Amino acid sequence: MERKKIEIMDTTLRDGEQTSGVSFSTSEKLTITQLLLDELRVDRAEIASARVSDGEFQAVKTIMTWAAQHGHAEKIEVLSFVDNGISVDWMVSAGVKVQNLLTKGSLNHLTHQLKKTPEQHFSEISHVIGLAAAKGISTNVYLEDWSNGMRNSPEYVFQFLDFLSQQPVKRILLPDTLGILTPAETYQYISELKQRYPVQRFDFHAHNDYDLGTANVLEAVKAGIDGLHLTVNGMGERAGNAPMASAVAVINDFVPAVEVQIRESSIYQVSKLVETFSGVRIPANKPIVGDNVFTQTAGIHADGDNKNNLYFNDLLPERFGRKRKYALGKTSGKANIEKNLQELGLKLNEEDLRKVTKRVIELGDKKETVTKEDLPYIISDVLDSSLYEEKVSVESYVLTNAMGLRPSATIAVRIEGEKFEENAQGDGQFDAFMNALTRVYDKKSRSLPKLIDYAVRIAPGSNSDALCETVITWETTQKTFITRGLDSDQTVSAIKATQKMLNII
């Protein structure tokens, strides 16, 4: 049996940009649009609201120029308004081909915000649809506050849909504007509309105020919806919109009768890019795209994974371009540590593995974060062996930071028995230290990895003498890896993390 195709419309750049504090530049909007259509393969993308600003106009114009050149013009949509054609003129100037016309989907909104009768509203809508058609722009219609309309004024909603059925409208867009629907209501309302208007195409636009966005999407699909509006990382006003990653995974795994053309393996890549551009960090426990969601912490789970993948579900990380990790901490068992040792290419006998496991658990009890890169040090320390020989050590350093002078560092480093001393200035003490270290490695005709991320963590509620953990991400041509240092001085903890890096490379 042929599966029903559900259209996915991404509204990260329109509704998602209404996330508090988020504003994408023109180049960022273009890059995200290109990734959404060419990489993620969404069916349509809503990229802006008409008449917002000159900057928004230039962004839309730039995107439409690219879209026209690549056969995507009909896939780009802009939110427009019932404003006697002002939005239409704006869209014509920007090259837009599809408008998503914002109208009132509840009698409450119509009566108290517009203070108009249904007949007046319908007449004005018909006029705007006609103006758009005359200019070569096709129309989808949003029924704002539709969910409350179905709850409190269904007669008005049906009167409105009877009217729209006679208009040249491609799709009717059903938003749960205030995120108030339960899954049962979502199924009931959409089933009712699909039965009453079997030839009409309906899209569902879920918000996440009660954390029911994905559940409501699932029920909408079961009820026969034709399209869904989603955002990358669930971005959007208040609690955001239904998230792309979760919705796509749920549909693919639980509704075999339908299909979406989203490329799952690109979800994580696009998610991380939107995180970078928006500045809105993805929660570590966010399904599919969060840092921790493919990390097994409990040792019994790692053991089960070794024994026929007992703790795997269908959300395999490889589907989304990711890998499973095994956390090291106080709940670690031997199996967790074995998994990490495998990745490092190391193998221990049973007795040594037991000793290392005991030390990792001790460190976890102290609330310390243990990384895979720490394991060789722990092994060397616990077993007093040369399994991980420390070939590089920072023997001494002097860091200066005086008002009116550039920070400087003088360092002494021993590399495989040979001692080097260097001095350098920098934009800060650690920068000066790294500049001096670079000079040392230039003498050895070796290059250092690129520092791509630097994070400092201090326990909440700590005092000024608290232990400070510095976590640095390094990148070489072969790999990306993390080292950490712990000290009461931030710069010293960074130097400790750097010494670990020097030994790893």
Secondary structure, 3 states (H helix, E strand, C coil): CCCEECEEEECCCCCHHHCCCCCCCHHHHHHHHHHHHHHHCCCEEEEEECCCCHHHHHHHHHHHHHHHHCCCHHHEEEEEECCCCHHHHHHHHHCCCEEEEEEECCHHHHHHHHCCCHHHHHHHHHHHHHHHHHCCCEEEEEEECHHHHHHHCHHHHHHHHHHHCCCCCCEEEEECCCCCCCHHHHHHHHHHHHHHCCCCCEEEECECCCCCHHHHHHHHHHCCCCEEEEEHHHCCCCCCECEHHHHHHHHHHHCCCEECCCCHHHHHHHHHHHHHHHCCCCCCCCCCCCCCCCEECCHHHHHHHHCCCCCCCCCCHHHHCCCCEECECCCCCHHHHHHHHHHHCCCCCHHHHHHHHHHHHHHHHCCCCECHHHHHHHHHHHHCCCCCCCCEEEEEEEEECCCCCCCEEEEEEEECCEEEEEEEECCCHHHHHHHHHHHHHHHCCCCCCEEEEEEEEECCCCCCCCCEEEEEEEECCCCEEEEEEEECCHHHHHHHHHHHHHHHC
